[in-house]
Amino acid sequence: MRRENVADLWWRSAVVYCLDVETFLDGDGDGIGDLPGLVRAVDYVADLGATVIWLMPFYPSPNQDDGYDVADFYGVDPRYGTHGDLLEVIRVAHGRGLRVIVDLVVNHTSDEHPWFVSARRSRTSPYRDFYVWRDDAPDDAENTVFPGEEASMWEWEPETEQYFLHSFYRHQPDLNFANPRVRDEIAKVVAFWLSLGLDGFRVDAVPFLVDPSPERIADPHEYLQDIKRFLRRRSPSAALLGEVALDHDGQEAYFGSGGDELDLQFDFQTNVALYLAFVRGDPTPIVRSIESRKAPSDDVSWALFLRNHDELSLALLSEEERQEVFEALAPDEAQRVYGRGIVRRLPTMLEGDQRRIRLAYSLMFSLPGATALLYGEEIGMGENPDLERRRAVRTPMQWTASGGFSTSDEPVAPFPEGAWSPREVNVADQRRDPDSLHRFLRTVIAAYRSTPAISWGAFEALPCDAAGVLAHRMRSDLGDALFLHNLRDEPVDVRLDVDAQDDALLCDLLDSERPRPLPRPLEISLEAYGFRWYRLRGASEIGPEEAGPARA
């Protein structure tokens, strides 16, 4: 990778912090998070070490699907503030070196969107062809996104006596991208938000957006390429981060040719491989997943994550593997949804074991690609099992021991109780505690950002005879790094033959240890669930501030 490309391709090494304005921080005391509250919290996100803020939908919406049922693509829900408030968020974020991306949710609209309100009233409506209609619903139209909640992808509209397509909920009719007018409208939406200074979009449910069915669009990827070309004409540095919940073979096409579609894709296959590896205490699934990645050019990459705002989907695992993970991480049926997912946050799945929690984040940040965190992960927030389905993991941010999210006695959603309540898990306490998860993640993020080999290098799994240990190396012309992770609950001694130049020095990236000559062979003792990060450098690369005496 050419060094001059590193800054231009900012998304390759991004640390994305995902937040829902509604549940992040309430600035006016009405119990609902808002943009003025977020302005006050931008410094917090920057201090954590994130480089990108991803805002979940803040558009006007009936809010039947946490804002993903959009009623106005150009608006800001008045509960959250105004366009002026959003501009202030962008201004403050840019001032702190943060980029801002927002959800582009254009697979469907709310059924309260003016386009659909008109379309459902008359077959002659000018917006009728903005949606997909049929006289008869296909027999094989089972809804696979929300099984048990929606039986079909087609809903009868009695006023005009036709069925309309909805890949998700019935109150979210799909747009018809075979209609050039729809494409033009979405281009206007993209242009509008870019004009306010946004740095790109997280594109929701991309495979549904480019569904190749006859009702939708002839060439499933032509439209995504159109969006990308338009995006770059309006903002050359803007990026598209796509949600493509497929395996690597399925995802490859969505990068396009040389990155003319998505710039970055969430890596769902490695996500489930991580959990399978945690359960088994065996790194093999991780190695297989990383080695199966394909990308058409150096201009595109993957985004790793452990949890997001939806269920943890295990759909990419085999039935046997899925049951193995269910039994270990979600033993109660109430913790599972749709036959494929877990509605728990990471700390509760790992039973609050800080060793395993920190191992998980160390692994994520050490693997090649960009990274993404869901708000509250940095303090180890848990879910609220009293809330239904996905809402269990969408509770308000826990700022202080009393909650700190709002001065209202009735926040938008209740906090969890017990061991995961704000009294036990909150930002204020952890920022003061040098041994907290928050402090740990700040350290790991700083190490990740100072080690470009992670996001730009080539992954190499090193031969290791220590059971349960992943030893891997990331090498590039931007640096050389070595990582060790013990996935088992027992100490282990690791012995590695590391190919390096004669004067190679070993620099511990997570410790204050001074650089020391690389032992031949390298022998390291790892505690249960222990890990190490090392940079390999030549003696001539060490600056005077690093070259003090080695720690005894």
Legacy VTK file of the C-alpha trace (Angstrom):
# vtk DataFile Version 3.0
C-alpha trace
ASCII
DATASET POLYDATA
POINTS 552 float
0.000 0.000 0.000
1.372 3.414 -0.983
1.823 5.625 2.056
0.196 8.603 0.332
-3.083 6.662 0.147
-3.400 6.124 3.895
-4.972 9.506 4.704
-7.216 9.540 1.623
-8.656 6.106 2.362
-9.609 7.065 5.911
-12.296 4.406 6.195
-9.769 1.559 6.089
-8.499 2.353 9.582
-11.666 3.882 11.029
-12.832 3.362 14.608
-16.586 3.812 14.179
-18.725 4.695 17.190
-22.393 3.898 16.539
-25.011 5.730 18.579
-28.749 6.318 18.596
-29.491 9.985 19.246
-32.679 8.942 21.035
-30.855 6.914 23.686
-27.482 8.662 23.967
-27.920 11.899 25.953
-30.989 14.048 26.683
-30.164 17.741 26.538
-33.561 19.269 27.360
-34.873 16.953 30.081
-37.872 15.497 28.239
-36.644 11.903 28.618
-35.592 11.553 24.955
-32.015 11.842 23.736
-31.402 14.698 21.327
-28.841 16.450 19.158
-28.035 19.211 21.687
-27.251 16.443 24.166
-25.000 14.768 21.607
-23.102 18.026 21.056
-22.135 17.930 24.743
-20.937 14.330 24.372
-18.773 14.687 21.241
-15.667 15.295 23.370
-16.338 12.020 25.167
-16.403 10.075 21.889
-13.238 11.792 20.685
-11.418 11.126 23.976
-12.268 7.445 23.693
-10.258 7.390 20.468
-13.039 6.889 17.912
-12.527 8.497 14.508
-16.076 8.299 13.119
-19.506 8.887 14.650
-22.268 6.856 13.002
-25.710 8.286 13.710
-28.581 5.839 13.550
-31.769 7.262 11.943
-32.851 10.649 13.283
-35.385 11.331 10.536
-39.105 11.963 11.160
-40.678 8.560 11.727
-43.615 6.796 13.396
-40.806 5.005 15.240
-42.285 1.545 14.847
-38.829 0.228 13.947
-36.511 2.514 15.938
-36.490 5.113 13.170
-35.759 2.761 10.293
-39.329 3.434 9.131
-38.551 6.817 7.589
-41.394 9.262 6.880
-39.217 12.104 5.533
-35.740 11.543 4.077
-34.847 15.230 4.379
-36.033 15.918 7.906
-34.869 15.794 11.500
-37.364 14.367 13.970
-38.423 17.348 16.111
-38.030 15.194 19.226
-34.274 15.237 18.551
-33.850 18.844 17.439
-33.429 20.728 14.187
-31.177 20.815 11.151
-29.289 23.567 12.930
-28.632 21.231 15.854
-27.333 18.583 13.462
-25.018 21.116 11.823
-23.652 21.917 15.280
-22.952 18.212 15.898
-21.064 18.015 12.590
-19.141 21.229 13.276
-18.064 20.162 16.763
-17.196 16.639 15.602
-15.052 17.933 12.747
-13.365 20.290 15.186
-12.340 17.270 17.260
-11.079 15.372 14.208
-14.123 13.115 13.982
-15.999 12.299 10.796
-19.776 11.854 10.833
-21.776 9.336 8.816
-25.514 8.639 8.949
-27.817 5.809 8.041
-29.019 5.781 4.441
-32.254 3.811 4.729
-33.641 3.740 1.191
-34.689 0.142 0.716
-38.123 1.149 1.970
-40.123 3.981 3.514
-42.621 4.177 6.320
-46.214 3.614 5.238
-46.742 7.152 6.564
-44.328 8.646 4.042
-46.251 11.029 1.727
-45.187 8.990 -1.297
-46.868 5.862 0.027
-49.860 7.690 1.463
-50.562 8.881 -2.088
-49.606 5.586 -3.756
-51.948 3.435 -1.690
-54.959 5.652 -2.372
-55.078 5.336 -6.150
-53.591 3.252 -8.936
-53.212 6.487 -10.890
-51.204 8.251 -8.181
-47.975 9.835 -9.488
-46.208 7.886 -6.742
-47.843 4.528 -7.459
-44.762 3.219 -9.276
-42.495 4.349 -6.461
-43.472 1.030 -4.853
-43.844 -2.574 -6.010
-47.403 -3.864 -6.588
-48.881 -7.174 -7.723
-52.360 -8.492 -8.249
-51.438 -11.832 -6.654
-48.973 -12.612 -3.895
-46.451 -15.369 -4.766
-46.837 -18.626 -2.875
-43.124 -18.657 -1.912
-43.043 -15.184 -0.384
-42.171 -16.153 3.186
-40.702 -13.309 5.230
-37.258 -14.508 6.334
-36.173 -11.257 8.006
-38.758 -11.323 10.796
-40.109 -14.882 10.954
-42.853 -15.186 13.514
-43.674 -11.496 13.207
-44.388 -11.288 9.471
-45.732 -14.272 7.525
-45.218 -12.872 4.027
-43.351 -10.164 2.108
-46.603 -9.062 0.439
-49.393 -7.094 2.091
-52.908 -6.554 0.738
-54.008 -2.963 0.232
-57.828 -3.028 0.200
-58.343 0.498 -1.127
-56.625 -0.223 -4.446
-56.934 -4.032 -4.323
-53.318 -5.005 -4.902
-50.463 -6.387 -2.839
-47.364 -4.302 -2.078
-43.902 -5.685 -1.391
-42.284 -5.299 2.033
-39.048 -7.189 2.666
-39.184 -6.121 6.320
-42.267 -5.088 8.299
-45.633 -4.501 6.626
-45.446 -0.858 7.652
-42.242 -0.529 5.566
-43.185 -0.799 1.864
-40.228 -1.421 -0.463
-39.238 1.232 -2.978
-39.121 0.359 -6.681
-35.606 1.099 -7.920
-36.490 0.075 -11.446
-38.255 3.451 -11.559
-35.782 6.204 -12.636
-37.766 8.756 -10.630
-37.038 6.820 -7.429
-33.334 6.793 -8.268
-33.423 10.537 -8.865
-35.140 11.134 -5.525
-32.552 9.095 -3.637
-29.749 10.982 -5.398
-31.301 14.218 -4.143
-31.376 12.790 -0.614
-27.677 11.859 -0.800
-26.799 15.304 -2.179
-28.812 17.072 0.523
-27.085 15.403 3.461
-23.627 15.704 1.895
-24.247 19.439 1.481
-24.534 19.685 5.270
-21.000 18.364 5.655
-21.500 14.659 6.307
-18.630 12.311 5.497
-20.605 9.387 4.146
-23.335 6.881 4.812
-23.896 3.536 6.429
-26.113 1.868 3.814
-28.831 -0.230 5.425
-29.679 -3.752 4.205
-27.745 -3.520 0.931
-28.767 -6.910 -0.546
-32.415 -5.847 -0.321
-31.579 -2.503 -1.894
-30.225 -4.211 -5.009
-32.606 -7.176 -5.001
-32.372 -8.677 -8.523
-36.016 -9.800 -8.635
-37.981 -8.759 -11.741
-40.090 -6.355 -9.682
-37.091 -4.362 -8.521
-34.240 -3.742 -10.950
-32.674 -5.461 -13.949
-28.993 -5.140 -12.944
-28.709 -5.515 -9.175
-25.342 -3.723 -8.883
-25.775 -0.995 -11.464
-27.757 1.126 -9.036
-25.161 0.847 -6.262
-22.508 1.932 -8.756
-24.697 4.906 -9.686
-24.916 5.945 -6.028
-21.141 5.625 -5.613
-20.366 7.725 -8.703
-22.822 10.389 -7.604
-21.423 10.358 -4.056
-17.854 10.889 -5.213
-18.842 13.684 -7.605
-20.462 15.554 -4.740
-17.848 14.714 -2.101
-14.600 13.030 -3.258
-13.660 11.869 0.248
-17.092 10.538 1.273
-17.493 6.799 1.847
-20.138 4.077 1.835
-20.149 1.549 4.684
-22.487 -1.302 3.801
-24.550 -3.749 5.817
-24.292 -6.922 3.735
-25.147 -9.821 6.037
-23.666 -12.552 3.826
-20.554 -14.698 3.893
-17.385 -13.464 2.206
-18.206 -15.091 -1.130
-21.558 -13.319 -1.156
-20.103 -10.003 -0.014
-17.350 -9.809 -2.615
-19.677 -8.576 -5.383
-20.757 -5.572 -3.305
-17.286 -4.023 -3.460
-17.767 -3.847 -7.211
-14.803 -3.603 -9.518
-11.934 -1.867 -7.774
-14.227 -0.333 -5.160
-16.842 1.248 -7.426
-19.625 0.168 -5.044
-19.069 -0.069 -1.254
-15.851 1.172 0.345
-16.267 -0.773 3.574
-18.426 -3.731 4.581
-19.225 -5.092 8.011
-17.598 -8.517 8.312
-20.477 -10.719 9.454
-18.625 -13.962 8.785
-15.710 -13.081 11.066
-18.188 -11.778 13.639
-19.772 -15.209 14.091
-16.378 -16.924 13.781
-15.201 -14.945 16.810
-18.095 -16.185 18.918
-17.658 -19.773 17.783
-13.963 -19.501 18.684
-14.791 -18.059 22.134
-17.182 -20.927 22.836
-14.747 -23.611 21.684
-11.545 -22.048 23.000
-10.168 -22.678 19.529
-8.933 -19.958 17.131
-9.430 -22.086 14.002
-12.768 -20.465 12.982
-11.144 -17.009 13.129
-8.189 -18.009 10.960
-10.420 -19.689 8.400
-12.685 -16.656 8.210
-9.910 -14.073 7.794
-8.176 -16.215 5.191
-11.429 -16.544 3.214
-11.782 -12.790 2.718
-11.651 -11.409 -0.789
-11.532 -7.798 -1.930
-10.973 -6.426 -5.443
-8.469 -3.706 -4.504
-6.555 -1.968 -1.715
-9.128 0.824 -1.792
-11.744 -1.236 0.059
-11.815 -3.123 3.322
-13.800 -4.780 6.086
-15.205 -3.466 9.367
-15.022 -5.771 12.372
-17.542 -5.627 15.191
-18.632 -7.689 18.179
-22.137 -6.311 18.722
-24.493 -3.968 16.942
-27.947 -2.530 17.586
-29.707 -5.643 16.262
-29.632 -9.208 17.494
-26.342 -11.097 17.261
-27.208 -13.060 14.132
-25.798 -16.590 13.909
-27.343 -17.183 10.477
-23.941 -17.783 8.854
-23.178 -20.724 11.166
-24.273 -24.265 10.482
-27.230 -25.557 12.476
-24.904 -27.536 14.751
-22.586 -24.571 15.301
-25.542 -22.292 15.972
-26.876 -24.572 18.672
-23.397 -24.790 20.198
-23.222 -20.997 20.510
-26.844 -20.703 21.672
-26.272 -23.177 24.491
-23.112 -21.418 25.670
-24.111 -17.758 25.295
-27.919 -17.725 25.342
-29.079 -20.761 27.325
-32.522 -19.254 27.946
-34.930 -19.359 24.986
-36.043 -15.831 25.903
-32.551 -14.632 24.947
-33.003 -15.861 21.365
-34.990 -14.441 18.427
-35.981 -15.494 14.905
-34.284 -18.877 15.310
-30.948 -17.251 14.462
-30.144 -14.445 16.893
-29.196 -13.525 20.460
-30.553 -10.370 22.100
-27.778 -9.922 24.641
-24.769 -7.645 24.861
-21.266 -9.086 25.020
-20.595 -8.771 28.792
-23.723 -10.702 29.766
-22.989 -13.421 27.204
-19.537 -13.788 28.756
-21.029 -13.725 32.284
-19.207 -10.529 33.209
-15.780 -12.201 33.053
-13.461 -9.228 32.468
-10.686 -11.498 31.227
-12.838 -12.836 28.391
-14.409 -9.446 27.640
-10.996 -7.797 27.258
-9.702 -10.723 25.233
-12.631 -10.282 22.838
-11.901 -6.596 22.236
-8.163 -7.188 21.986
-8.833 -9.791 19.300
-11.205 -7.548 17.367
-8.798 -4.609 17.285
-5.830 -6.816 16.336
-7.466 -8.381 13.262
-7.176 -6.697 9.857
-9.737 -4.033 9.048
-11.614 -1.069 10.440
-13.542 -1.481 13.704
-16.967 -0.532 15.028
-18.337 -0.126 18.545
-21.938 0.232 19.669
-22.441 2.953 22.280
-21.942 1.584 25.783
-19.611 -1.223 24.751
-16.674 0.740 26.118
-18.072 0.490 29.650
-19.515 -3.010 29.364
-23.221 -2.173 29.369
-25.635 -5.085 29.560
-29.080 -5.508 28.046
-32.465 -5.133 29.690
-34.162 -8.548 29.361
-37.537 -7.026 30.259
-37.662 -5.260 26.886
-38.901 -7.171 23.874
-36.593 -8.557 21.225
-33.983 -6.135 19.801
-35.007 -3.346 22.139
-33.273 -5.238 24.946
-29.866 -3.976 23.721
-31.054 -0.417 22.947
-31.266 0.998 26.458
-30.111 4.550 27.331
-26.430 5.308 27.747
-25.330 4.939 31.374
-23.379 8.089 32.209
-23.515 8.152 36.021
-24.546 5.966 38.942
-28.024 7.501 38.794
-28.239 7.051 35.024
-27.215 10.501 33.874
-28.992 10.104 30.551
-31.793 12.524 31.395
-33.141 14.668 34.213
-36.578 13.197 33.464
-37.988 10.463 35.687
-39.302 8.721 32.550
-36.475 8.081 30.065
-37.296 6.762 26.604
-36.474 3.219 27.807
-35.742 1.803 31.265
-32.242 0.936 32.399
-31.377 -2.665 33.256
-31.372 -3.554 36.928
-29.020 -5.514 39.148
-25.432 -6.140 38.086
-25.855 -4.195 34.843
-27.644 -1.166 36.282
-26.111 2.342 36.068
-25.157 2.055 39.725
-22.781 -0.783 38.810
-21.841 0.186 35.228
-21.398 3.827 34.238
-19.042 6.224 32.471
-18.244 8.473 35.429
-16.922 5.686 37.646
-14.946 4.002 34.894
-13.234 7.180 33.723
-11.841 7.536 37.268
-10.794 3.890 37.570
-7.424 3.081 35.953
-8.348 -0.614 35.829
-11.759 -0.160 34.190
-12.895 -1.519 30.832
-13.203 2.050 29.576
-9.543 2.764 30.348
-8.558 -0.550 28.789
-10.395 0.190 25.556
-8.871 3.646 25.329
-5.466 1.968 25.521
-6.321 -0.664 22.907
-7.821 1.905 20.519
-4.727 4.087 20.855
-2.526 1.057 20.117
-4.674 0.154 17.107
-4.474 3.681 15.710
-0.709 3.801 16.183
-0.231 0.469 14.392
-1.189 0.944 10.724
-0.030 -2.583 9.934
-3.310 -3.842 11.441
-5.547 -2.142 8.895
-3.099 -2.073 5.981
-1.051 -5.230 6.398
-1.289 -8.838 5.297
-2.611 -11.352 7.836
-0.425 -14.338 8.632
-1.401 -17.015 11.152
1.805 -18.313 12.731
2.359 -21.988 13.521
1.777 -22.475 17.226
1.627 -25.747 19.145
0.001 -24.166 22.219
-3.617 -25.294 22.254
-6.159 -22.480 22.147
-3.664 -19.776 21.169
-3.963 -17.578 18.106
-0.594 -16.173 17.071
-0.822 -13.875 14.085
1.275 -11.293 12.349
0.358 -8.201 10.336
3.049 -7.068 7.914
3.106 -4.084 5.567
5.459 -1.331 4.424
3.854 0.714 7.220
5.050 -1.636 9.949
5.200 -5.147 11.343
3.166 -6.338 14.326
2.742 -9.602 16.235
-0.253 -10.648 18.356
-0.870 -13.530 20.758
-4.274 -14.459 22.229
-5.066 -17.335 24.567
-8.713 -18.357 24.159
-8.673 -20.830 27.040
-9.137 -20.659 30.807
-5.682 -21.942 31.624
-2.170 -20.457 31.433
-0.008 -21.534 28.537
3.616 -21.172 27.399
4.042 -20.143 23.779
7.188 -20.719 21.730
7.470 -19.074 18.305
10.145 -18.867 15.661
9.695 -15.339 14.327
11.259 -14.448 11.014
12.802 -10.990 11.445
15.963 -9.017 10.741
18.982 -9.640 12.944
18.670 -6.409 14.938
14.891 -6.696 15.433
13.482 -5.243 18.618
10.270 -6.243 20.356
8.061 -3.336 21.498
5.131 -4.081 23.811
2.219 -1.967 22.560
-0.002 -2.351 25.627
2.662 -1.858 28.263
5.300 0.694 29.182
8.032 -1.859 28.610
11.017 -0.494 26.681
11.995 -2.123 23.369
14.175 -5.208 23.827
16.003 -7.504 21.408
13.762 -10.133 19.864
14.566 -13.489 21.544
15.291 -16.417 19.205
13.000 -18.295 19.665
10.394 -16.054 21.251
9.009 -17.592 24.445
6.003 -15.984 26.104
3.844 -17.088 29.037
0.178 -16.190 28.616
-2.214 -16.203 31.538
-5.728 -17.616 31.148
-7.443 -15.519 28.435
-4.241 -13.519 28.189
-2.944 -11.578 25.190
0.057 -9.596 23.981
0.563 -6.964 21.292
4.056 -6.410 19.901
5.588 -4.212 17.246
8.675 -5.603 15.514
11.175 -2.882 14.643
14.756 -2.568 13.605
17.141 -0.855 16.027
17.562 2.016 13.540
13.796 2.711 13.672
13.722 3.409 17.417
13.623 7.091 18.322
15.565 8.517 21.279
12.397 8.850 23.363
11.920 5.065 23.095
15.501 3.960 23.511
15.844 4.215 27.272
17.015 1.270 29.357
14.839 -1.819 29.147
12.596 -2.390 32.142
14.056 -4.902 34.577
LINES 1 553
552 0 1 2 3 4 5 6 7 8 9 10 11 12 13 14 15 16 17 18 19 20 21 22 23 24 25 26 27 28 29 30 31 32 33 34 35 36 37 38 39 40 41 42 43 44 45 46 47 48 49 50 51 52 53 54 55 56 57 58 59 60 61 62 63 64 65 66 67 68 69 70 71 72 73 74 75 76 77 78 79 80 81 82 83 84 85 86 87 88 89 90 91 92 93 94 95 96 97 98 99 100 101 102 103 104 105 106 107 108 109 110 111 112 113 114 115 116 117 118 119 120 121 122 123 124 125 126 127 128 129 130 131 132 133 134 135 136 137 138 139 140 141 142 143 144 145 146 147 148 149 150 151 152 153 154 155 156 157 158 159 160 161 162 163 164 165 166 167 168 169 170 171 172 173 174 175 176 177 178 179 180 181 182 183 184 185 186 187 188 189 190 191 192 193 194 195 196 197 198 199 200 201 202 203 204 205 206 207 208 209 210 211 212 213 214 215 216 217 218 219 220 221 222 223 224 225 226 227 228 229 230 231 232 233 234 235 236 237 238 239 240 241 242 243 244 245 246 247 248 249 250 251 252 253 254 255 256 257 258 259 260 261 262 263 264 265 266 267 268 269 270 271 272 273 274 275 276 277 278 279 280 281 282 283 284 285 286 287 288 289 290 291 292 293 294 295 296 297 298 299 300 301 302 303 304 305 306 307 308 309 310 311 312 313 314 315 316 317 318 319 320 321 322 323 324 325 326 327 328 329 330 331 332 333 334 335 336 337 338 339 340 341 342 343 344 345 346 347 348 349 350 351 352 353 354 355 356 357 358 359 360 361 362 363 364 365 366 367 368 369 370 371 372 373 374 375 376 377 378 379 380 381 382 383 384 385 386 387 388 389 390 391 392 393 394 395 396 397 398 399 400 401 402 403 404 405 406 407 408 409 410 411 412 413 414 415 416 417 418 419 420 421 422 423 424 425 426 427 428 429 430 431 432 433 434 435 436 437 438 439 440 441 442 443 444 445 446 447 448 449 450 451 452 453 454 455 456 457 458 459 460 461 462 463 464 465 466 467 468 469 470 471 472 473 474 475 476 477 478 479 480 481 482 483 484 485 486 487 488 489 490 491 492 493 494 495 496 497 498 499 500 501 502 503 504 505 506 507 508 509 510 511 512 513 514 515 516 517 518 519 520 521 522 523 524 525 526 527 528 529 530 531 532 533 534 535 536 537 538 539 540 541 542 543 544 545 546 547 548 549 550 551
